[in-house]
Amino acid sequence: MSEKWLDWAKRMQAIAQSGLTFSKDVFDQERYQELSELSVEILHEYTDVNTDKITELFTNETGYPTPKVDVRAAIFKNDQLLLVKEKSDDAWALPGGFCEIGSSASENVKKEVKEESGLMVEPSRLLAVLDKNKHDHPPDPYHFYKMFIYCDIVGGDTQAGIETKNVQFFSEDNLPSLSLKRNTESQVKMMFDFVKNPTKPTLFD
């Protein structure tokens, strides 16, 4: 779960971004800009990241603030689940990543799976849409919705990609060290539960 100071900073930045987008009054614009700068100061105070980097990553968006979207693929073979080993933290995750503008959720998940695992898949069912803030992920400056999508293998061969170093299928009772930034143990086990219970309805927070 996220820390309170991080929740406050994210909410302050969202209000500031919305105000800077829609306010026409120059004095209100100055106040919203100050609010944005205060959110950066909060993050700097509680982390070891310098303010320039925080400003670049945290306050560079414009327009009405909405959550970002992350897609994750649930791919099974012989009752085992496909995971990829991330180069960034040397831990395992369901293949996936951020959704790109201009592509649908299914198009994004197919692209991510091919790039990270070498497999070609066809998405067939939305299993869950979860709010990252409501699960045991490490704190994150952004607000994400995570979409878990069941996919069938239609081609390709397993091979690591630019951001991954290994690809492997795992049984539920033999899971490796997971990349908690990307998926938690309860979320991965949830994928197995959907296979055991094919009529289980889509879950959402």
N, C-alpha and C positions, 0 to 999 in steps of 0.2 A: 504494500500500500504506500502511497506517496506521503511525504512529510507535509505538515501543515504549512511551513514557510514556502514550500514549493507550490502548494495549492494557491496560496495567496498571491505569489508572484505571477503565476500563470493567469489567474483571474484578473489581476491588475493589468497585465499586458493585453488581455482580451478586451477589457473595457477601453483601454487607451487606443488600441488599434481600431475598434469600432468608432470611437469618438473622432479620431483623426480622419476616418473615412467619410463620416456623414456630417460632422459639424462645420458650419460655414463661418462661425464667429472667430475672429483672430485670437481673442483672449481665451476662448474655450480650447482652441487649437494648442495654445501655449500650455494650458493646464493638462491636457491629455498627453502632450509631449513630456511634461514633467513627470506624470504618472508612469509613462513608459520607462523613463530613466530611473525612477525609483524601483521598478520591478527588476531592472538590470542590477541595481545596487544590492538588492536583496539576494539575488543569485550569487553575485560576487562575494558577498559577506559570508555565505554558507558553503561556498565551494572554493576550489583553488584555481578556477578559470578566470582569466583576466577579462576586464569589462569590454574590451574591443571584440574579443571572440564571442562573448555572450551577446553583444549587440548585433553582430553579424548573423548569428544563428537564431536569436530569439525575437528580434524586432524587425527583421527584414521583410516581413510579409505585409501586404496591404489588403484592403477590402474587409468585408465582414468576417470575423474569425469563426472558423468551424473546425471540428476535429479532423485530423488526418486519418487515412485508411490504410491498414496493413492487411494483406491477404496471406493466408497460410494453407498449404495443401495437405490433405490427408490421403495418402496413397498406400494401399495395402497389397501385399502378395503373400499368399499362404498364411494368412492371419498375422503377418508381421507388418509393421509400420515403417515407411521410409523416412529416414532422418539424414540430414547433411551436416557435416562438421565444419563450422565456421572458422575461417582464418583469423577473424578479428579477436575472438576470445577462446579459441580451441575447444569449443563446446558444441553440442548438437542441437539441431532445431528442425522443425517442419520446414520444408522449402517454402520460400515466399519472400515478401518484402513490401515496400511502399507502393501504393497504386500511382501510376503515372496519369497525368491529365491527357485526355484524348483516347484512353483505352478503358474498356469495361472491366469489371471485376474478374470475369472469366478470362478475358484476354490477358490481363495482368498476371493471373496465377499461372496460366500456361507458359507465359514468357519467363517468369521467375523459376518455375520448375525446370524448364529446358536449360536455362543458364546455370542453375546451381547443381543439377543432378544428371543432365544429359538425356532425360526421359521426355518423351512427348506424351501429353495427357489430355484427356477430355473431361472438363468439370461436369459433374452430374447432379450435385446436391449441395445446397448451403446448409451446413451443420450448426453453426453458431455465429452470432455477432456479439462480441464481448467488449466492454469498456475496460481498457487497460488499467485505468485508475482503480477499478474494483477488484483487482487481482494482485497476487504477490510478485509483481515485477519490481525491479529496482526503480527508484525515482527517475522521472523523465521530464524535461522542460516542455515537451509537447503533449497534447491530449490526443490519444489514438482510439479508434474503434478497430478491433481485430476481427476479420472475417475468416472463418475456418470452412474450407470448401472440399468436399469429397471429390476425388478425381480418379478416373480409370486410365490405366496405361494403354496407349495405342501405338507406341513405337519408341525407337531410340534404345540406347544402352547406357547403363549407369556409369557416369564419369564425373569427376570433380570439375568445378568451374573456376572462374576468376576469383570469386569470393569464398569458395569452399575448398576443403582439402581432402574430403572423403565422403562417400555415399554408401549407406548401408541400411538394411532392413533389420528391425529389432522386434523381439517379442515383448509383451507387456511386463513380464517378470524379469526382464534383462535390459532395462533402459540404461543408457549411458549418462554421463554428466551433461545436463541440459543448459542451453544458453537462455538464462532466465530473462534476459532482455527481450527475447523473441517468443518464448513459450515456457509455461510453468509445467511442473509434473502433473498437476490436476488437469490442465488443458490437454496434455498429451494422452493421459489416461481416458479423458473424455472421448477422444477419437476412437479408442478401442471399444468404449461403451456403445458408440453409435453402430459399430459393426456387429456387436453382440445383439443389439436391439434395433433392427432396421426400421421399425416403425416409430422410433423415438422422435418426437417433434423437434424442430429447430429451436435452439436455445438462444436467449438474448437477455441482456441485463436490463 
